[in-house]
Amino acid sequence: GNEGEEGEKKQKKKKKKKKDARATGLRARIQELHARLNTNDADTTPAAGETCRDFFARTGEHWVRRLLERRGGDGEGERFSEKELRRGAFGLAQRRYEELEPLLKELDELELEQQEAEREAAEAGKKRRSKRS
């Protein structure tokens, strides 16, 4: 009887190590994506579930400023109509949105997977504690 219990304990430890490694891997990938995407800048990062149009509506001024900086916007030289500025700024925002969209979806999926793994680990911990009592 004792050998069976020992084998079972080893199996459970292996499973836990696998889950811990998965959770650590998920955290590392999430941190890597956040760093690569510079997601802490709300002006350049779409919010979860935000459409491109909503993203631009919220961050338009940022993209207009960036467009003017790129075009040497010191107020001198070429003048742009409001419509040209908005169109150019929307183009910048749209490129950023399209660049980030698949990565943000991956990030959302990874974060959900991590939450699930943490929930499973917490439940497993509760079960272990209740068996000891």
C-alpha positions as CSV (number, residue, x, y, z in Angstrom):
1,G,0.0,0.0,0.0
2,N,2.8,2.4,0.9
3,E,4.5,2.1,-2.5
4,G,1.3,3.1,-4.3
5,E,1.0,6.2,-2.2
6,E,4.7,7.2,-2.8
7,G,4.1,6.8,-6.6
8,E,1.0,8.9,-6.4
9,K,2.8,11.6,-4.5
10,K,5.6,11.7,-7.1
11,Q,3.1,12.0,-9.9
12,K,1.3,14.9,-8.1
13,K,4.7,16.6,-7.6
14,K,5.5,16.2,-11.3
15,K,2.1,17.6,-12.2
16,K,2.6,20.6,-9.9
17,K,6.1,21.3,-11.3
18,K,4.6,21.2,-14.8
19,K,1.9,23.7,-13.9
20,D,4.3,25.9,-12.1
21,A,6.6,25.9,-15.1
22,R,3.7,26.7,-17.4
23,A,2.6,29.6,-15.1
24,T,6.2,30.9,-15.0
25,G,6.4,30.7,-18.8
26,L,3.1,32.5,-19.2
27,R,4.2,35.3,-16.8
28,A,7.5,35.6,-18.8
29,R,5.7,35.8,-22.1
30,I,3.2,38.3,-20.8
31,Q,6.0,40.6,-19.4
32,E,7.9,40.3,-22.7
33,L,4.8,41.4,-24.7
34,H,4.0,44.3,-22.4
35,A,7.6,45.5,-22.7
36,R,7.8,45.0,-26.4
37,L,4.5,46.7,-27.0
38,N,5.0,49.5,-24.5
39,T,1.5,48.9,-23.2
40,N,1.9,51.2,-20.2
41,D,1.4,54.2,-22.6
42,A,-2.3,54.6,-22.9
43,D,-1.9,57.1,-25.9
44,T,-0.3,54.4,-28.0
45,T,-2.1,51.3,-26.8
46,P,-5.7,50.4,-27.6
47,A,-7.7,49.4,-24.6
48,A,-9.2,45.9,-24.4
49,G,-12.0,45.5,-26.8
50,E,-11.5,49.0,-28.3
51,T,-12.1,49.5,-32.0
52,C,-9.6,51.4,-34.2
53,R,-12.1,54.2,-34.5
54,D,-12.6,54.4,-30.7
55,F,-8.8,54.2,-30.2
56,F,-8.3,57.2,-32.5
57,A,-11.2,59.1,-30.9
58,R,-9.5,58.7,-27.5
59,T,-5.9,59.3,-28.6
60,G,-6.3,61.6,-31.7
61,E,-4.4,64.6,-30.2
62,H,-1.4,62.4,-29.5
63,W,-1.3,61.2,-33.1
64,V,-1.7,64.8,-34.5
65,R,1.3,65.9,-32.3
66,R,3.3,62.9,-33.5
67,L,2.5,63.7,-37.1
68,L,3.5,67.3,-36.7
69,E,6.8,66.2,-35.0
70,R,7.5,63.9,-37.9
71,R,6.9,66.6,-40.5
72,G,9.0,69.2,-38.7
73,G,6.0,70.7,-37.0
74,D,7.7,73.8,-35.6
75,G,4.8,75.9,-36.9
76,E,6.9,77.1,-39.9
77,G,6.8,75.9,-43.5
78,E,4.1,73.7,-44.9
79,R,0.6,74.2,-43.4
80,F,-1.9,71.4,-43.2
81,S,-5.7,71.7,-43.2
82,E,-7.5,70.2,-40.2
83,K,-8.7,67.4,-42.5
84,E,-5.2,66.5,-43.7
85,L,-3.9,66.5,-40.2
86,R,-6.7,64.2,-38.9
87,R,-6.3,61.9,-41.9
88,G,-2.5,61.6,-41.4
89,A,-2.9,61.2,-37.7
90,F,-5.6,58.5,-38.2
91,G,-3.2,56.7,-40.5
92,L,-0.5,56.6,-37.7
93,A,-3.1,55.4,-35.2
94,Q,-4.4,52.8,-37.6
95,R,-0.9,51.4,-38.2
96,R,-0.2,51.2,-34.5
97,Y,-3.6,49.5,-33.9
98,E,-3.1,47.0,-36.7
99,E,0.5,46.3,-35.4
100,L,-0.8,45.7,-31.9
101,E,-4.1,44.0,-32.5
102,P,-2.9,40.4,-32.9
103,L,-0.4,40.8,-30.1
104,L,-3.0,42.3,-27.8
105,K,-5.3,39.3,-28.5
106,E,-2.4,36.9,-27.7
107,L,-1.8,38.9,-24.5
108,D,-5.5,38.7,-23.5
109,E,-5.5,34.9,-24.1
110,L,-2.2,34.5,-22.1
111,E,-3.6,36.5,-19.2
112,L,-6.8,34.4,-19.2
113,E,-4.7,31.2,-19.3
114,Q,-2.6,32.5,-16.4
115,Q,-5.6,33.4,-14.3
116,E,-7.0,29.9,-15.0
117,A,-3.7,28.3,-14.0
118,E,-3.6,30.4,-10.8
119,R,-7.2,29.5,-10.0
120,E,-6.4,25.8,-10.5
121,A,-3.3,26.1,-8.3
122,A,-5.3,27.8,-5.5
123,E,-8.0,25.1,-5.7
124,A,-5.3,22.4,-5.5
125,G,-3.8,24.2,-2.5
126,K,-7.2,24.2,-0.7
127,K,-7.7,20.5,-1.4
128,R,-4.2,19.7,0.0
129,R,-4.9,21.7,3.1
130,S,-8.3,20.2,3.7
131,K,-6.9,16.7,3.4
132,R,-4.4,17.4,6.1
133,S,-7.0,18.5,8.7
